[in-house]
Amino acid sequence: MLKHRGFPGRLPGTDFQFTIRRANPKGVTPLTQRERFRDRKAADRRADSAFLEALWEHFGDQPFERGNLDAGRLSWLFGREVVPAEDPFDSASYDALLQIDVDAARQTFPDVFGGGV
């Protein structure tokens, strides 16, 4: 499992985790697309925004390996702002390649790209 050095481990001042320390001995947690409802807590939306911002600063629009990025946090963005960068895609692999869908991310999180109000 690739460890992304310099990537923030969590959202400062919270328990929202961005990375994991070690591989899961019971097997890799697969990425799934989680539904984001309008009534999500503001803290959850802040965590999504901060995580996407960290991904953007770390990887830009280039494909990146899932590595030690937290499956739970990725799943909130997966299928919309973060998409598979390979075909076939193995959602239960630490080696899976992902990529930011810049157009979708700009539309959903304009503040990350300097377009916020």
Rosetta blueprint (number, residue, H / E / L):
1 M L
2 L L
3 K L
4 H L
5 R L
6 G L
7 F L
8 P L
9 G L
10 R E
11 L L
12 P L
13 G L
14 T L
15 D L
16 F L
17 Q E
18 F L
19 T E
20 I L
21 R L
22 R L
23 A L
24 N L
25 P L
26 K L
27 G L
28 V L
29 T L
30 P L
31 L L
32 T L
33 Q L
34 R L
35 E L
36 R L
37 F L
38 R L
39 D L
40 R L
41 K L
42 A H
43 A H
44 D H
45 R H
46 R H
47 A H
48 D H
49 S H
50 A H
51 F H
52 L H
53 E H
54 A H
55 L H
56 W H
57 E H
58 H H
59 F H
60 G L
61 D L
62 Q L
63 P L
64 F E
65 E E
66 R L
67 G L
68 N L
69 L E
70 D L
71 A H
72 G H
73 R H
74 L H
75 S H
76 W H
77 L H
78 F E
79 G L
80 R L
81 E L
82 V E
83 V E
84 P E
85 A L
86 E L
87 D L
88 P L
89 F L
90 D L
91 S L
92 A L
93 S L
94 Y L
95 D L
96 A L
97 L E
98 L E
99 Q E
100 I E
101 D L
102 V H
103 D H
104 A H
105 A H
106 R H
107 Q H
108 T H
109 F L
110 P H
111 D H
112 V H
113 F H
114 G L
115 G L
116 G L
117 V L
